[in-house]
Amino acid sequence: MNEIMKLINRFSLSETDKEILSLKLTNKKINNIIILQKKAYISLDQREMIIIHNVSKDASVILDKIKEKSNKQFISFDTKRRIKKKISWSNEDLEFLKENYNKLSLTQLSEILDKSYYQIQHKKISLNLYQVKPWSNHEVSFLKKNINKSLYFLSEELNRSIAAIKAKKRTLLNSTEN
């Protein structure tokens, strides 16, 4: 971006306009640049258009360089974002996870297996390694009495996830309809 800023500084624009232009060009691909009657029209991805007024004749050279640098930057940014590191799970790791998923927290498992919290969570879900905590009669009656309260309130009071409360509310409402 530093090289692009150097090129932008060649334009006779106010400092504010230069900053706005550099911000708009950050991580965006330039599709086309057209110079007509002392105006430069820069079309970006997502149908965004930047117009620069009072550009000189030599501005096309600068704009072409900006386009080249910006697109190189965009391609490298986009490529880096799309490259996903393949996470390998050894048979020992999988066995350990299967044996200890209900004994240890996700944080503890992530430290032991040297995987991120989310990698452990994702693997548990993909292997169907999760426990469904049964609802007690007290919890069900509390939910029935407070069914119109916010999901956040119910989640805090019952120490349950919002998804679990939604599912239970759905089953309660379906059972009353039948």
KOLZAKOL-26129 format. One record per atom (N, C-alpha, C, CB): x, y, z; residue in three letters. Coordinates in steps of 0.05 Angstrom, whole numbers, plus 5000, padded with zeros to 4 digits. Each point is the difference from the previous one (the first is absolute). Glycine has a CB too. Layout:
<nodes>
XYZALA ...
</nodes>
This chain:
<nodes>
501749765000MET 498350245000MET 501750255000MET 496449755024MET 506050234987ASN 501850235001ASN 500850104972ASN 501849825043ASN 498649994938GLU 500750074973GLU 497650144986GLU 503249614997GLU 494450295009ILE 497650134989ILE 499750285011ILE 497849554995ILE 502750495031MET 499850265012MET 502050204987MET 498549795043MET 503950114951LYS 502050174987LYS 498950094972LYS 503849765024LYS 494950064962LEU 498950074974LEU 497650195003LEU 501549564982LEU 496950405038ILE 497750185005ILE 501050285007ILE 497249615016ILE 505050414998ASN 501150265008ASN 500950164975ASN 501449805044ASN 499050084934ARG 500750144975ARG 497750174989ARG 503349644990ARG 494250295018PHE 497750164991PHE 499850265015PHE 497649574988PHE 501350634999SER 499650255014SER 497349995013SER 502950264967SER 497049595055LEU 497549975015LEU 500650105029LEU 498449614972LEU 499450455042SER 500350085028SER 500949755016SER 496550374996SER 504649675027GLU 500949775016GLU 497749825008GLU 503750285018GLU 494049844987THR 497649855007THR 499249824977THR 498550375031THR 501449754944ASP 499349844977ASP 501949784995ASP 497950414980ASP 504749645025LYS 502049794996LYS 499649775020LYS 503350354984LYS 496049725041GLU 499549795020GLU 497549844992GLU 502150295035GLU 495849854957ILE 497549874992ILE 500649814976ILE 497250395016ILE 504349704965LEU 500749844977LEU 501549755008LEU 500150414971LEU 501949625046SER 501649775009SER 498349805016SER 504150295001SER 494149825016LEU 498249825015LEU 498149844981LEU 500250325039LEU 498849824941LYS 498249874981LYS 501449784983LYS 497350424999LYS 505349624997LEU 501549814984LEU 501149775016LEU 501250374970LEU 498649655056THR 501049795018THR 498449744996THR 501650345033THR 499849454959ASN 498949734997ASN 497749994980ASN 501449905046ASN 498750274934LYS 497949994979LYS 501449984973LYS 496850275028LYS 502049594954LYS 501249964974LYS 499050224981LYS 500349505007LYS 501550624979ILE 499350204980ILE 499349864974ILE 503050365022ILE 494549684969ASN 499249874975ASN 500850164975ASN 496249805025ASN 503550464977ASN 500550174976ASN 500650285008ASN 497149704972ASN 504550445012ILE 500550285004ILE 499650144973ILE 503349915038ILE 495050304962ILE 499550164976ILE 500450295006ILE 496749664983ILE 504750485000ILE 500550295003ILE 498550144978ILE 504549935023ILE 493650244984LEU 498550164981LEU 499750295011LEU 497549584985LEU 503250614998GLN 499750285006GLN 500950085028GLN 496250004969GLN 506349945037LYS 501350065025LYS 498749875024LYS 501350434980LYS 497349355016LYS 498949845022LYS 500949714997LYS 496050315003LYS 504849575019ALA 500849725000ALA 497849845013ALA 505050125001ALA 494049684985TYR 497949825011TYR 501349735006TYR 496350244973TYR 503749695053ILE 501249755008ILE 497849825010ILE 504450235013ILE 495249554972SER 497949815008SER 501249775016SER 497250124959SER 501649835064LEU 501049795018LEU 498049775000LEU 502450345028LEU 498449454986ASP 498149785004ASP 497550095014ASP 503949685002ASP 494150174997GLN 497450055013GLN 498850274990GLN 501649755040GLN 498850314934ARG 498850224987ARG 500550275013ARG 496549694984ARG 505850345028GLU 500750255013GLU 501750174980GLU 499949785046GLU 499650484954MET 501350184981MET 501350235015MET 496749874964MET 505850195030ILE 501450235011ILE 500550194977ILE 502249735037ILE 497250524968ILE 500450214979ILE 502050205011ILE 495349944981ILE 506850115004ILE 502050205007ILE 499850234980ILE 503149655021ILE 496550594989HIS 499750234983HIS 502650144994HIS 495450065018HIS 504850084961ASN 502450164992ASN 502549845000ASN 497850395019ASN 502249394966VAL 502549844998VAL 501550104975VAL 497849605023VAL 504850384979SER 501750094978SER 500349774979SER 502650315031SER 498649764947LYS 500349804978LYS 501849775009LYS 499350364966LYS 502749695050ASP 501849795009ASP 498849835022ASP 503950294987ASP 493749775022ALA 498749855021ALA 499549714992ALA 497950425016ALA 501749534958SER 499449734991SER 502349815007SER 497150184963SER 505449925035VAL 502349835006VAL 499949935030VAL 502750214963VAL 496849995054ILE 499949965029ILE 497749815007ILE 501950465008ILE 495849584979LEU 497749835006LEU 500449714991LEU 497150404995LEU 504349574983ASP 500749724991ASP 501849865020ASP 499550154952ASP 502450005059LYS 501749895021LYS 498549935025LYS 503850264981LYS 494449925026ILE 498349955024ILE 498349754995ILE 499850495011ILE 499149484965LYS 498449774994LYS 501749745002LYS 497050284970LYS 505449735019GLU 501749775001GLU 500749935029GLU 501950134955GLU 499050065061LYS 500849955027LYS 497649915017LYS 503650344996LYS 494149795000SER 497649935015SER 499149724994SER 498750485000SER 501349444975ASN 499149734992ASN 501949795010ASN 497850204960ASN 504949865040LYS 501949815012LYS 499449965029LYS 503550134966LYS 496150095048GLN 499449995028GLN 497449855005GLN 502450445007GLN 495649624977PHE 497449865003PHE 500249704996PHE 497750424984PHE 503849514995ILE 500349714995ILE 501549865023ILE 500050104950ILE 502150035060SER 501449875022SER 498349995025SER 504450164981SER 494150055025PHE 498250005023PHE 497949794997PHE 500850495006PHE 497949504970ASP 497949804996ASP 501049725001ASP 497750334971ASP 504749625018THR 501149735000THR 500749925029THR 501950074954THR 499350115062LYS 500649945027LYS 497549935016LYS 504050304998LYS 493949854997ARG 497549965014ARG 498749734993ARG 499350505001ARG 501049414975ARG 498849764991ARG 501649755007ARG 497950264964ARG 504649775041ILE 501749765006ILE 499349925029ILE 503750144969ILE 495349615033LYS 499449905026LYS 501949785007LYS 495150114993LYS 506049915030LYS 501949805009LYS 498549745006LYS 503050355019LYS 497949444969LYS 498849745004LYS 500749915028LYS 500349884951LYS 497750065065ILE 500449925028ILE 500149695000ILE 497750425019ILE 504549484989SER 500249715001SER 499449895028SER 503450014963SER 495049795038TRP 499349865025TRP 501149724998TRP 495850285006TRP 506049665013SER 501049735001SER 498049825013SER 504750175002SER 495649574994ASN 498249815012ASN 500150025031ASN 500649694960ASN 501850375050GLU 500350035029GLU 498450245010GLU 504549794998GLU 495650434986ASP 498550245008ASP 497049955000ASP 503750284980ASP 495449584999LEU 497149944999LEU 499149825023LEU 500350054950LEU 501349755056GLU 499449825022GLU 499950155027GLU 502149614975GLU 499950565028PHE 500150165025PHE 497550185002PHE 505049994999PHE 494250134979LEU 497750175000LEU 497549845006LEU 502250314967LEU 497549465021LYS 497649835005LYS 499849915029LYS 500349854952LYS 502050105060GLU 500149905027GLU 499650225021GLU 503049634985GLU 497850625008ASN 500050215020ASN 498250244994ASN 504649865009ASN 493850134970TYR 498450244993TYR 498150085022TYR 500449874952TYR 498649935063ASN 498150065021ASN 501350035027ASN 496649754974ASN 506050215028LYS 501450035026LYS 501550265001LYS 500549515002LYS 500550594976LEU 501650254999LEU 498650224985LEU 504249725002LEU 496450535005SER 498950224986SER 501350034972SER 499050245044SER 499849924939LEU 501150054974LEU 502750135002LEU 495450054981LEU 504950135038THR 502650145004THR 502149805008THR 497650415014THR 501849415004GLN 501949805009GLN 500749814976GLN 498250025047GLN 499849904938LEU 500549834977LEU 501850144980LEU 495649775007LEU 503950484988SER 501650154981SER 502950025008SER 495950264987SER 504549785039GLU 502850015010GLU 501449734997GLU 498650365032GLU 500049434976ILE 501249734999ILE 500649914971ILE 497649895043ILE 500450164939LEU 500249914973LEU 501550194981LEU 495849755008LEU 504850495003ASP 501450214985ASP 498350084975ASP 504449835016ASP 493150214989LYS 498150094979LYS 498550245011LYS 499549534980LYS 499350635003SER 498550235010SER 497449915012SER 502150294966SER 496849885050TYR 497449955013TYR 497949934979TYR 501150325037TYR 498949834941TYR 498049964979TYR 500549744984TYR 499550504997TYR 503049435000GLN 500649744986GLN 499049775017GLN 504150214979GLN 496249805047ILE 499049795017ILE 496950004999ILE 504050045031ILE 494850194971GLN 497150024999GLN 498949894973GLN 500250405030GLN 501149674948HIS 499149914974HIS 500349694998HIS 501350454980HIS 500949455029LYS 500549714999LYS 498049855017LYS 504950084991LYS 494550035033LYS 497949875017LYS 497349984986LYS 502550185041LYS 496850044945ILE 497450004986ILE 500149814977ILE 499350485013ILE 502949524972SER 500249824976SER 499949715008SER 502650354976SER 498449585048LEU 500049735010LEU 497649935017LEU 505050014999LEU 493150185003ASN 497649985017ASN 500749945029ASN 497549834961ASN 504650315049LEU 500949975027LEU 498950235017LEU 504149754984LEU 493550245022TYR 498950215018TYR 497849875016TYR 501250374969TYR 498449745055GLN 498049895018GLN 497650195000GLN 503549785028GLN 494250104972VAL 497650155003VAL 499149985029VAL 498649924952VAL 501550305062LYS 499450015028LYS 496949985003LYS 504250285011LYS 494949525003PRO 497049975002PRO 498950245016PRO 500449504998PRO 497150574996TRP 498650215013TRP 498649895025TRP 499350254956TRP 501149895066SER 498649925025SER 497250115000SER 504449995025SER 493849904991ASN 497350105002ASN 500050295009ASN 498349535011ASN 503550535008HIS 500250285010HIS 500750194977HIS 501449835045HIS 500550104938GLU 500850174977GLU 497750034980GLU 504749855006GLU 493849934989VAL 497850024981VAL 497850185011VAL 501149544983VAL 498350435042SER 497850175012SER 500950295000SER 498449625029SER 504250444978PHE 501050274999PHE 499850124972PHE 503149895037PHE 497549954943LEU 499950094972LEU 497150054992LEU 504149744989LEU 494050095020LYS 497250044993LYS 499050265013LYS 499349504997LYS 501550555028LYS 499150255013LYS 501250254988LYS 499549745042LYS 502850244947ASN 501550234989ASN 500449994970ASN 502350045044ASN 495949824942ILE 500449954972ILE 500250254983ILE 497549585006ILE 501350645003ASN 500150254985ASN 502450185007ASN 495049974997ASN 506649945021LYS 502450165008LYS 502149974978LYS 499049935049LYS 503050244952SER 502149994979SER 501749745002SER 500250505000SER 500849424977LEU 501749764999LEU 502550045017LEU 498249904954LEU 502850345046TYR 502450055016TYR 499449965030TYR 501750334965TYR 496049785044PHE 499349975028PHE 499649705007PHE 497750454999PHE 500949414984LEU 499649715005LEU 502649855000LEU 495450034979LEU 506450045003SER 502649874998SER 501650045026SER 500050074950SER 499950175060GLU 501550075025GLU 498749855024GLU 501350454981GLU 496149555020GLU 498649885023GLU 500349705001GLU 496850384999GLU 503049504977LEU 500049704999LEU 502849894995LEU 495350024983LEU 506650155012ASN 502749914994ASN 500049814976ASN 501350055048ASN 497350034931ARG 499749854975ARG 500750184977ARG 496549705020ARG 504250184957SER 500650164976SER 497350114989SER 504249734990SER 496150484995ILE 497650124987ILE 498849804981ILE 501950465005ILE 499849394981ALA 499049804981ALA 498449785014ALA 504050094970ALA 497049835054ALA 498549795015ALA 497350115009ALA 504449815016ALA 495550444992ILE 497550125009ILE 498150034977ILE 502450255036ILE 498649834941LYS 498250024976LYS 498849734993LYS 502850384983LYS 498949415018ALA 499149734993ALA 497949915020ALA 504449904979ALA 496050155047LYS 498149915020LYS 497450154998LYS 503849885030LYS 496450384965LYS 497650174996LYS 498449894976LYS 502350415019LYS 499149524960ARG 498749894976ARG 498549745007ARG 503550214971ARG 497849615044THR 498749755007THR 497750045019THR 504349774994THR 495950425024LEU 497850075019LEU 497650114984LEU 503450095037LEU 497250094945LEU 497850124984LEU 498749794982LEU 502450455001LEU 499249374988ASN 498849794983ASN 498349815016ASN 503950044969ASN 497049905056SER 498549815016SER 497450125010SER 504349795014SER 495650474990THR 497450135008THR 498150024977THR 502550265035THR 498549754941GLU 498350024976GLU 498649734995GLU 503050364980GLU 498449425026ASN 498949734994ASN 498149915021ASN 504149894977ASN 
</nodes>
